[in-house]
Every structure is written in structure tokens, then in C-alpha cells.
Amino acid sequence: MRRHHETHRSGKTGWLRAAVLGADDGILSTASLVLGVAAAHGSRSNLLIAGIAGLVAGAMSMAAGEYVSVHSQEDAELADLTLERHELKTDDKGEHEELAAIYVGRGLDPALAKQVAIQLMTHDALGAHARDELGITETLRARPIQAAVASAISFATGAAVPLLVTAVVPLPAVIAAVFATSLICLATLGALAAHTGGANMATGIIRATLWGMLAMAVTAGVGALFGTAV
């Protein structure tokens, strides 16, 4: 039988969300740190130290947060699968009826739903219940280590942009250069995320740049205020 292949955008939302969130956070938080110190009349070494500290702390924080969050999801999945495995051993008939009822709720005729449940459970009972009752699939299974590493790498990659600009641009022009390049990168990420997800690119760009401008402006303003006070 020839298989009909379709490419759906929703399948990309998991990795896309993590990658965009990490890179966006890396750019924005590091740029804001650098701008705040620069607005307070910090030296280039002060800017670089703040930026590097922000990169390392942010990457570790993203990794730790993602690991804990996804591991909690994995624990819940394993607990559900353990319970389902026990129920399959102790109440096979009830599990067949439960799965058939799910298919009836999705629009199948009761007789056909019962037949489908029997065939699927004969092939892989736990897999059928994991997928159709619990919503757990191999593609969407929680992977804590993978999520932590991906988040740390994406954050560090994003944070490297304002750090590189800070290192090479003349000090008097650092604020303008970091602000401009960070906005360009944020706009690019917003456009990429919108395009990949099938949304309007202009909306994605505006959303990313407006919040980026606000965060960097507020941080720079706080730095200028405290720098003047000191």
C-alpha cells in the first residue's frame, strides 16, 4: 500500500519552542545586562565580565529549569504507564472496553470500535493505551537531558551575539550597536518562529522586537539612573 506523506507544522512546535525561547532569552538577557552596565558608564572589562557571567548563569539556569520541568513530566508519564500496565494485567476486559469507548467518542461505530480495540491491543496493548488514553507517544515523550542540553546551547548561542558586539565595537558605540544587533536578531528569530509555525511573519517580528525594545530600554534606564546616582 502506498503511504501518503504530509508535513504538518504542529510537529515542530516542541523543538521550535525550546530553541527560540533559549536563543531569545540568551540575546535579550545578555544584551540587557551589557546595556545596563554600559549606561552606568562601566568599562569594557566590566561589560564583558557582566556579559560572560550572564551567559554562564543563564545557560545553567535554563538547563536546570528545563531538566527539572521535563523530568517531572517524565516521572508523571512513567507513573501513568506503570498504572496502565497493572490495569492491563488485572482487568484486561475492562481495558478493552475503555479503549473501545475512546474510539466511539471519536466517531467510530461501537462494533467497529470494539474490533479496532481488540486488534490494537493484540498488537501492542500498552502502546495503544499510552497513545490513545494517555496521549503519550514516542515522538512526544519527555527527554530531560536532551531538553536541558538543547536549552543551554540555544541560550549560549543567543548570548554570544551581544557579547561579540561588545568585544569588537568601540566603547562609545557599544550601546547603539548592542541595541541594534540584538533587535535584528530578535526580529529574525520572531520571523523564523512564525514562518516555521505557519503564522504571520510580520506579527512574529513585531512581537519579538517590541518586547525586546522594552526590556533593553528599561534595563538601560535603570543602569543610567544608578550610574548617575553613584
C-alpha positions as CSV (number, residue, x, y, z in Angstrom):
1,M,0.0,0.0,0.0
2,R,1.3,3.4,-0.9
3,R,1.6,5.8,2.0
4,H,0.6,9.4,1.7
5,H,3.1,11.6,3.4
6,E,2.2,15.0,4.8
7,T,4.3,17.6,6.6
8,H,2.5,19.2,9.5
9,R,3.8,22.3,11.2
10,S,2.5,21.3,14.6
11,G,5.1,18.6,14.9
12,K,7.8,21.2,15.0
13,T,6.4,23.2,17.9
14,G,8.3,21.3,20.6
15,W,11.8,21.7,19.4
16,L,11.0,25.1,17.9
17,R,9.7,26.5,21.2
18,A,12.8,25.3,23.1
19,A,15.2,26.6,20.5
20,V,13.6,30.0,20.1
21,L,12.9,30.5,23.8
22,G,16.6,29.7,24.6
23,A,18.1,31.9,21.9
24,D,15.7,34.7,22.5
25,D,16.3,34.7,26.2
26,G,20.1,34.5,25.7
27,I,20.1,37.5,23.4
28,L,17.7,39.6,25.5
29,S,19.1,38.9,28.9
30,T,22.7,39.3,28.0
31,A,22.1,42.4,25.9
32,S,20.1,43.9,28.7
33,L,22.9,43.2,31.2
34,V,25.5,44.8,28.9
35,L,23.3,47.8,28.2
36,G,22.6,48.3,31.9
37,V,26.3,48.3,32.8
38,A,27.2,50.4,29.8
39,A,24.6,53.0,30.7
40,A,26.1,53.1,34.2
41,H,29.4,54.1,32.5
42,G,31.1,50.8,33.0
43,S,34.4,50.0,31.3
44,R,34.7,47.4,28.5
45,S,36.1,44.8,31.0
46,N,33.0,45.5,33.2
47,L,30.7,44.9,30.3
48,L,32.4,41.7,29.2
49,I,32.5,40.3,32.8
50,A,28.8,41.1,33.2
51,G,28.0,39.6,29.8
52,I,30.0,36.4,30.4
53,A,28.6,36.0,33.8
54,G,25.1,36.4,32.4
55,L,25.8,33.8,29.6
56,V,27.1,31.2,32.1
57,A,24.4,31.8,34.7
58,G,21.6,32.0,32.2
59,A,22.7,28.8,30.3
60,M,23.0,26.8,33.6
61,S,19.6,28.2,34.8
62,M,17.9,27.3,31.5
63,A,19.4,23.8,31.6
64,A,18.5,23.2,35.3
65,G,15.0,24.6,34.9
66,E,14.3,22.6,31.7
67,Y,15.7,19.4,33.3
68,V,13.6,19.7,36.4
69,S,10.5,20.6,34.5
70,V,10.8,17.9,31.8
71,H,11.9,15.3,34.4
72,S,8.7,16.0,36.4
73,Q,6.8,15.3,33.2
74,E,8.7,12.1,32.6
75,D,8.0,10.9,36.2
76,A,4.3,11.5,35.6
77,E,4.4,9.6,32.3
78,L,6.2,6.6,33.9
79,A,3.8,6.6,36.8
80,D,0.8,6.5,34.4
81,L,2.4,3.8,32.3
82,T,3.1,1.7,35.4
83,L,-0.5,2.0,36.5
84,E,-1.7,1.2,33.0
85,R,0.5,-1.9,32.8
86,H,-1.0,-3.1,36.1
87,E,-4.6,-2.5,34.9
88,L,-3.9,-4.4,31.7
89,K,-2.8,-7.4,33.8
90,T,-5.6,-7.3,36.3
91,D,-8.6,-6.1,34.2
92,D,-8.0,-6.9,30.6
93,K,-11.7,-6.9,29.7
94,G,-12.2,-3.5,31.3
95,E,-9.2,-2.1,29.4
96,H,-10.7,-3.3,26.1
97,E,-14.0,-1.7,26.9
98,E,-12.2,1.5,27.9
99,L,-10.2,1.7,24.7
100,A,-13.3,0.9,22.6
101,A,-15.2,3.7,24.4
102,I,-12.5,6.2,23.4
103,Y,-12.9,5.3,19.8
104,V,-16.6,5.5,20.0
105,G,-16.2,9.0,21.4
106,R,-14.1,9.8,18.4
107,G,-16.8,8.8,16.0
108,L,-16.5,5.1,15.3
109,D,-19.4,2.7,15.3
110,P,-19.4,0.7,18.6
111,A,-18.9,-2.6,16.8
112,L,-16.0,-1.2,14.7
113,A,-14.5,0.5,17.8
114,K,-14.6,-2.8,19.7
115,Q,-12.9,-4.5,16.7
116,V,-10.2,-1.8,16.5
117,A,-9.5,-2.0,20.2
118,I,-9.1,-5.8,20.0
119,Q,-6.7,-5.6,17.1
120,L,-4.6,-2.8,18.5
121,M,-4.3,-4.4,21.9
122,T,-3.4,-7.7,20.4
123,H,-0.6,-5.9,18.6
124,D,0.6,-3.7,21.5
125,A,-1.8,-3.2,24.4
126,L,0.3,-0.8,26.4
127,G,1.2,1.2,23.4
128,A,-2.4,1.6,22.3
129,H,-3.5,2.8,25.8
130,A,-0.4,5.1,26.1
131,R,-1.2,6.7,22.8
132,D,-5.0,6.9,22.8
133,E,-5.8,7.1,26.5
134,L,-2.8,8.9,28.0
135,G,-1.6,10.9,25.0
136,I,1.9,9.6,25.3
137,T,3.8,8.9,22.1
138,E,7.5,8.1,21.3
139,T,7.8,11.4,19.5
140,L,6.5,13.5,22.3
141,R,8.0,11.5,25.2
142,A,9.8,13.6,27.8
143,R,13.6,13.6,27.5
144,P,15.0,15.6,30.4
145,I,18.7,15.5,29.4
146,Q,18.1,16.3,25.8
147,A,15.9,19.2,26.7
148,A,18.4,20.6,29.2
149,V,21.4,20.4,26.8
150,A,19.4,21.9,24.0
151,S,18.2,24.8,26.2
152,A,21.7,25.6,27.4
153,I,23.2,25.5,23.9
154,S,20.5,27.7,22.4
155,F,20.8,30.2,25.3
156,A,24.6,30.4,25.0
157,T,24.4,30.8,21.2
158,G,22.0,33.7,21.6
159,A,24.0,35.3,24.4
160,A,27.2,35.1,22.3
161,V,25.8,37.8,19.9
162,P,25.7,40.8,22.2
163,L,29.0,39.6,23.8
164,L,30.8,39.5,20.5
165,V,29.5,43.0,19.6
166,T,30.6,44.3,23.0
167,A,34.1,42.9,22.4
168,V,34.7,44.4,18.9
169,V,32.8,47.6,18.8
170,P,34.4,50.9,20.1
171,L,33.2,51.6,23.6
172,P,31.3,54.8,22.8
173,A,29.2,53.0,20.2
174,V,28.5,49.8,22.3
175,I,25.1,50.8,23.5
176,A,23.8,51.6,20.0
177,A,25.5,48.6,18.4
178,V,24.3,46.1,21.0
179,F,20.8,47.5,20.9
180,A,20.6,47.4,17.1
181,T,22.1,44.0,16.5
182,S,20.0,42.4,19.3
183,L,16.8,43.8,17.8
184,I,17.8,42.5,14.4
185,C,18.5,39.0,15.9
186,L,15.2,39.1,17.8
187,A,13.3,40.1,14.7
188,T,15.0,37.2,12.8
189,L,14.0,34.7,15.5
190,G,10.5,36.0,15.5
191,A,10.2,35.7,11.8
192,L,11.7,32.2,11.8
193,A,9.4,31.0,14.5
194,A,6.3,32.5,12.8
195,H,7.3,31.1,9.4
196,T,8.0,27.6,10.7
197,G,4.8,27.6,12.7
198,G,2.8,28.8,9.8
199,A,1.9,32.2,11.4
200,N,2.1,35.7,10.1
201,M,5.8,36.7,9.9
202,A,5.1,40.4,10.5
203,T,3.3,39.6,13.7
204,G,6.2,37.5,14.9
205,I,8.7,40.2,14.1
206,I,6.7,42.9,15.9
207,R,6.0,40.8,18.9
208,A,9.7,39.9,19.3
209,T,11.1,43.4,18.7
210,L,8.6,45.3,20.9
211,W,9.2,43.2,24.0
212,G,13.0,43.2,23.3
213,M,13.0,47.0,23.0
214,L,11.0,47.3,26.2
215,A,13.3,45.0,28.2
216,M,16.5,46.6,27.0
217,A,15.3,50.2,27.4
218,V,14.1,49.5,31.0
219,T,17.5,47.9,31.9
220,A,19.5,50.7,30.3
221,G,17.4,53.2,32.1
222,V,18.0,51.6,35.4
223,G,21.7,51.4,34.7
224,A,21.8,55.1,33.8
225,L,19.8,56.0,36.9
226,F,22.1,54.2,39.3
227,G,25.2,55.2,37.4
228,T,24.3,58.9,37.7
229,A,23.4,58.4,41.4
230,V,26.8,56.8,42.1
